[in-house]
């Protein structure tokens, strides 16, 4: 293209200074026009490059996935193209646009990598293709392939890792430790021969006298109890904490707790409030985990306030049987008045837990060295903020409401430990 423009310019300059060169300039224009016309005709009549996107039906939030796109050329000659896949904002990728040549009667596969930043259903649009003509004078743009719906789930890899460790009886590697506590949280399962280390109050003396062999009673923890996850979808959890939002961190904690509760034989339900009001009736068994995962993947945090009074009213209407109600939120001092009264009412029928997510950035700020006056002001404000959170937690605890105030990295394990403590103590 640049060569032809240069030829026309030189011919034009020559025609302006030398007599008789006008014919050469006109001739050059005609030749260039014919070449351009032929190039355009070949481009229009040539077969289009097609695009086929690989399977990308399910993805995990924050995890890198590979979505291959295959470009096929049905023509005889190679084609130079520039390709942009129709990825939405929630599926960013640094591999587009891609430029290269697709050989004649051949194909090229572009292994694009995407890292989802939003949960739920996202639609990947058609692939946009820009094809270059043989001589590079023209380009035509068109779209290939079709739209594909992709479902982005919360990253439940920690849940799977927990399940594998639990199968090997190594919960302590996750930080989840079973603590022996007094209480009547266990139900009789069977009689068995006495084993060294059994407590004396576990010995069944009547069975021992009848059999003539020391016999112990074996118990199992109570089952078929109900856990209701109360997810605050309001503005309290919209801020980012690392790469994920605080809301997504609480979803990971709820997934882990759901996995533990289902393995314990309990039922798990989910209720959301704060602008995205949903209800999943309690499910049980191993098949319940995919149901919960699918339900939580559709939840969205909103800019609406999370109304605890309205949430408690809905829960008491839907769940009349006593249950463990776990509120996942981020409470601050200004929330106490609007939270304490409805939770006090809910506690009359249910066991209530408030899992409050502490901002990791705030904890990091509190631990930084103070070197300047500005650092001192920031540190003082941070300490005051954390003290106000502590007072909120203490106020809830005085009302008999179990509380957790932990950063994102510690919240799932802390919630799992609290659940196991509740099961051991028999308070549910």
C-alpha positions in Angstrom: 0.0 0.0 0.0 2.7 2.5 0.9 4.7 1.5 -2.2 1.8 2.4 -4.4 1.2 5.7 -2.7 4.9 6.5 -3.1 4.7 5.7 -6.8 1.7 8.0 -7.3 3.4 10.8 -5.4 6.6 10.5 -7.5 4.6 10.4 -10.7 2.6 13.4 -9.7 5.7 15.4 -8.8 7.4 14.5 -12.1 4.3 15.5 -14.0 4.2 18.9 -12.3 7.8 19.7 -13.2 8.3 18.0 -16.6 6.1 18.3 -19.7 4.8 15.1 -21.1 4.7 13.3 -17.8 1.0 13.8 -17.3 0.4 10.6 -19.2 2.7 8.6 -16.9 0.9 10.0 -13.9 -2.6 9.2 -15.3 -1.3 5.7 -16.3 0.0 5.1 -12.8 -3.3 6.1 -11.3 -5.1 3.7 -13.6 -2.7 0.8 -12.8 -3.0 1.4 -9.1 -6.7 1.6 -9.4 -6.9 -1.7 -11.2 -4.6 -3.4 -8.8 -6.7 -2.1 -5.9 -9.9 -3.2 -7.5 -8.5 -6.7 -8.2 -7.3 -6.8 -4.6 -10.7 -5.8 -3.3 -12.5 -8.4 -5.5 -10.2 -11.2 -4.3 -10.9 -10.1 -0.7 -14.7 -10.0 -1.2 -14.9 -13.3 -3.1 -12.5 -15.1 -0.8 -13.9 -17.5 1.8 -14.2 -16.1 5.3 -12.2 -17.4 8.2 -14.4 -19.2 10.7 -14.0 -19.2 14.5 -14.7 -22.1 16.9 -14.5 -21.5 20.6 -13.5 -24.4 22.9 -15.6 -25.6 25.8 -15.8 -23.0 28.6 -19.0 -23.8 30.4 -17.8 -23.6 34.0 -15.1 -21.4 35.6 -14.0 -20.6 39.1 -13.7 -17.0 40.3 -10.1 -15.7 40.4 -8.7 -18.9 38.8 -7.0 -18.7 35.4 -8.6 -20.7 32.7 -7.7 -21.4 29.1 -10.3 -20.8 26.4 -9.0 -21.9 23.0 -10.3 -20.3 19.9 -9.7 -22.2 16.6 -9.5 -20.2 13.4 -10.2 -22.2 10.2 -9.4 -21.1 6.7 -11.2 -22.9 3.9 -9.5 -21.1 1.1 -6.4 -22.1 -0.8 -4.2 -19.2 0.2 -3.0 -18.1 3.6 -4.9 -15.2 5.2 -3.5 -12.5 7.5 -6.0 -11.7 10.3 -6.4 -9.7 13.5 -8.8 -11.3 15.9 -10.5 -10.1 19.1 -12.7 -12.4 21.1 -15.9 -11.1 22.4 -15.0 -11.4 26.1 -17.1 -9.4 28.6 -15.7 -7.1 31.3 -15.9 -10.0 33.8 -13.5 -12.2 31.8 -10.4 -10.1 31.2 -7.6 -11.6 29.1 -4.2 -10.2 28.0 -4.0 -12.5 24.9 -6.3 -10.4 22.7 -6.1 -9.0 20.1 -4.2 -11.7 18.3 -2.6 -11.1 14.9 -1.1 -13.8 12.6 -1.6 -15.9 9.4 -4.1 -18.7 9.0 -2.7 -21.1 6.4 -4.7 -22.2 3.4 -6.8 -25.3 4.0 -5.6 -25.2 7.6 -6.3 -23.8 11.0 -4.7 -22.0 13.9 -5.6 -22.4 17.6 -5.2 -19.4 19.9 -5.0 -20.6 23.5 -6.3 -17.5 25.3 -6.2 -17.3 29.1 -8.9 -15.6 31.1 -9.2 -14.9 34.8 -12.8 -14.3 35.9 -13.4 -11.4 38.2 -17.2 -11.6 38.5 -19.4 -14.5 39.5 -22.6 -15.6 37.9 -23.6 -16.0 34.3 -21.6 -14.1 31.7 -22.1 -14.1 28.0 -19.1 -14.3 25.7 -19.9 -12.6 22.4 -19.0 -13.6 18.9 -15.4 -13.4 17.7 -14.5 -10.3 15.8 -12.2 -11.0 12.8 -10.4 -8.4 10.7 -9.1 -10.0 7.5 -6.4 -8.4 5.3 -6.4 -8.5 1.5 -3.7 -10.2 -0.5 -1.8 -7.0 -1.2 -2.7 -5.4 2.1 -4.7 -2.6 0.5 -8.0 -3.5 2.1 -9.5 -5.0 5.2 -12.9 -6.5 5.9 -14.4 -7.1 9.3 -16.9 -9.7 10.3 -17.8 -11.9 13.2 -17.4 -15.6 13.6 -18.7 -18.3 15.9 -21.6 -17.8 18.2 -22.4 -16.4 21.7 -21.6 -18.7 24.6 -22.9 -18.5 28.1 -20.3 -19.1 30.8 -21.1 -19.7 34.5 -18.5 -18.5 37.0 -18.7 -20.1 40.4 -17.1 -19.1 43.6 -13.6 -20.6 44.0 -14.5 -23.8 46.0 -11.0 -25.3 45.7 -10.4 -24.8 49.4 -13.6 -26.7 50.1 -12.5 -29.6 48.0 -9.1 -29.7 49.7 -10.9 -29.7 53.1 -13.0 -32.7 52.0 -10.0 -34.7 50.9 -8.2 -34.0 54.1 -11.3 -34.8 56.2 -11.6 -38.2 54.4 -8.1 -38.9 55.7 -9.0 -37.8 59.2 -6.5 -34.9 59.0 -8.8 -31.9 59.8 -6.0 -30.3 61.8 -4.0 -29.6 58.6 -6.8 -27.2 57.7 -6.7 -25.6 61.1 -10.1 -27.1 62.0 -9.7 -28.9 65.2 -12.3 -31.0 67.0 -12.4 -29.9 70.7 -13.8 -32.2 73.4 -16.4 -30.2 75.4 -18.9 -31.4 77.9 -22.5 -31.6 76.9 -25.2 -33.9 75.6 -24.6 -33.4 71.9 -24.1 -37.0 71.0 -26.6 -39.8 70.3 -26.1 -43.5 71.1 -24.9 -45.5 68.1 -23.9 -49.0 69.3 -22.2 -51.1 71.9 -18.6 -52.3 71.3 -15.8 -54.0 73.2 -13.9 -51.7 75.6 -10.8 -50.1 74.1 -7.9 -48.7 76.0 -8.4 -45.0 76.5 -12.3 -45.1 76.7 -13.7 -42.9 79.5 -15.2 -44.8 82.4 -18.5 -43.1 82.0 -18.7 -44.6 78.6 -18.7 -48.1 80.0 -22.0 -49.9 80.0 -21.9 -51.9 83.2 -25.2 -53.8 82.6 -23.9 -55.0 79.2 -20.5 -55.8 80.7 -22.2 -58.0 83.4 -24.4 -59.6 80.8 -21.6 -60.4 78.3 -18.8 -61.0 80.8 -16.6 -58.6 78.7 -15.9 -54.9 79.3 -18.3 -53.1 77.0 -18.4 -49.4 76.0 -21.1 -47.3 74.5 -20.3 -45.7 71.2 -21.9 -42.4 70.3 -22.2 -40.2 67.3 -22.9 -36.5 67.1 -26.5 -35.4 66.6 -27.6 -35.3 63.0 -30.4 -33.9 60.8 -30.0 -30.4 62.4 -30.4 -27.3 60.3 -27.9 -24.6 59.4 -29.1 -21.5 57.6 -26.5 -19.3 55.9 -27.6 -15.6 56.0 -25.6 -13.8 53.3 -25.5 -10.0 53.5 -25.6 -8.8 49.9 -25.8 -5.1 50.9 -23.2 -2.4 50.7 -21.3 -3.6 53.8 -19.3 -6.2 51.8 -18.8 -4.4 48.5 -15.1 -3.3 49.1 -12.2 -5.3 47.7 -10.0 -7.3 50.0 -7.1 -8.4 47.9 -8.2 -9.6 44.5 -11.7 -10.5 45.6 -14.5 -8.5 47.1 -15.4 -9.0 50.8 -18.6 -10.6 49.7 -16.8 -13.3 47.7 -14.6 -14.0 50.7 -17.7 -14.6 52.9 -19.1 -16.9 50.2 -16.0 -19.0 50.4 -16.5 -19.2 54.2 -20.1 -20.3 53.7 -19.1 -22.9 51.2 -16.6 -24.4 53.7 -19.1 -24.4 56.5 -21.7 -26.0 54.2 -19.3 -28.8 53.3 -18.6 -29.5 57.0 -22.3 -29.4 58.0 -23.4 -31.7 55.1 -20.7 -34.2 56.0 -22.0 -34.1 59.6 -25.4 -35.1 58.4 -27.0 -31.7 58.9 -29.1 -29.8 56.5 -28.0 -26.5 55.0 -30.2 -23.7 53.6 -29.2 -20.2 52.3 -31.0 -16.9 52.6 -29.7 -13.6 51.1 -30.8 -10.1 52.0 -29.8 -6.6 51.2 -31.0 -6.0 47.6 -30.6 -9.5 46.3 -33.2 -11.5 48.2 -33.1 -15.2 47.6 -34.1 -18.4 49.5 -32.7 -21.9 49.2 -34.6 -24.4 51.3 -32.4 -26.6 53.4 -30.7 -29.5 51.5 -28.9 -32.5 52.8 -26.5 -35.2 51.7 -23.5 -35.0 49.4 -25.7 -34.0 46.5 -26.6 -30.8 48.4 -23.2 -29.2 47.8 -23.6 -28.6 44.1 -27.0 -27.2 44.8 -25.6 -24.7 47.3 -22.7 -23.8 45.0 -25.0 -23.2 42.1 -27.3 -21.0 44.2 -24.4 -18.9 45.7 -22.8 -18.3 42.3 -25.9 -16.3 41.3 -25.7 -14.0 44.3 -24.6 -10.4 43.9 -23.6 -7.6 46.3 -25.6 -4.5 45.8 -25.5 -0.9 47.0 -28.7 -1.3 49.1 -28.5 -1.4 52.9 -28.7 -4.8 54.5 -31.8 -4.7 56.6 -31.4 -7.2 59.5 -35.0 -6.6 60.7 -36.5 -7.6 57.4 -34.1 -10.6 57.1 -35.0 -11.9 60.5 -38.7 -11.5 59.7 -38.3 -13.5 56.5 -36.3 -16.2 58.2 -38.8 -16.7 61.1 -41.6 -17.1 58.5 -39.7 -19.7 56.5 -37.8 -21.6 59.1 -39.9 -22.3 62.2 -37.8 -25.3 63.4 -34.9 -24.4 65.6 -31.7 -23.9 63.5 -28.3 -22.4 63.5 -28.5 -19.0 61.7 -25.1 -17.8 60.5 -25.0 -14.1 59.4 -22.0 -13.3 57.2 -21.5 -9.6 57.1 -19.1 -6.7 58.1 -20.5 -4.9 61.2 -19.4 -1.5 62.3 -20.3 0.6 65.3 -23.1 2.4 63.5 -24.8 -0.9 62.7 -25.2 -2.0 66.3 -28.6 -0.3 67.0 -30.2 -1.7 63.8 -28.8 -5.2 64.3 -29.1 -6.0 68.0 -32.8 -5.8 68.4 -33.8 -8.2 65.5 -31.0 -10.6 66.5 -32.2 -10.6 70.1 -35.7 -11.5 68.8 -34.3 -14.3 66.5 -32.3 -15.8 69.4 -35.5 -16.7 71.2 -36.1 -19.4 68.6 -32.7 -20.0 66.9 -29.1 -20.2 67.8 -27.5 -17.1 66.2 -23.9 -16.6 64.9 -22.6 -13.4 63.5 -19.5 -13.8 61.3 -18.1 -10.4 60.7 -15.3 -9.9 58.2 -12.4 -7.6 59.3 -10.7 -5.7 56.5 -7.2 -7.1 56.0 -5.9 -3.7 55.0 -7.0 -2.2 58.4 -5.1 -4.9 60.3 -2.0 -4.3 58.2 -2.3 -0.6 58.8 -2.5 -1.2 62.6 0.7 -3.2 62.5 2.8 -0.6 60.5 5.6 1.4 62.2 4.8 5.0 63.1 7.4 7.3 61.7 5.6 10.6 60.9 2.8 12.7 62.3 0.6 11.5 59.5 1.4 7.9 60.4 0.4 8.6 64.0 -3.0 10.0 63.0 -3.6 7.1 60.7 -2.6 4.6 63.5 -4.9 6.3 66.0 -7.9 6.2 63.7 -7.2 2.6 62.9 -7.0 1.6 66.6 -10.2 3.5 67.3 -12.0 1.7 64.5 -10.8 -1.7 65.7 -11.9 -0.8 69.3 -15.3 0.1 68.1 -15.6 -3.2 66.3 -14.6 -5.0 69.5 -17.3 -3.1 71.4 -19.9 -4.3 68.8 -18.7 -7.9 69.2 -18.9 -7.6 73.0 -22.4 -6.2 72.9 -23.6 -9.1 70.7 -21.9 -11.6 72.9 -23.6 -10.2 76.0 -26.9 -10.9 74.4 -26.0 -14.5 73.9 -25.1 -14.1 70.2 -22.0 -16.0 69.1 -19.6 -13.8 67.2 -16.6 -14.1 65.0 -14.5 -11.1 63.9 -11.7 -12.3 61.6 -10.0 -11.3 58.3 -10.7 -13.1 55.1 -7.8 -15.5 55.4 -9.0 -16.7 58.8 -12.8 -16.5 58.6 -13.5 -19.9 56.9 -11.5 -21.9 59.5 -12.8 -19.8 62.4 -16.4 -20.4 61.3 -15.7 -24.2 60.8 -14.2 -24.4 64.3 -17.2 -22.6 65.9 -19.6 -24.9 64.2 -17.8 -28.0 65.5 -17.7 -26.5 69.0 -21.5 -26.0 68.8 -22.0 -29.6 67.8 -19.8 -30.8 70.6 -21.4 -28.6 73.2 -24.9 -29.6 72.1 -26.2 -26.0 72.2 -28.1 -26.3 68.9 
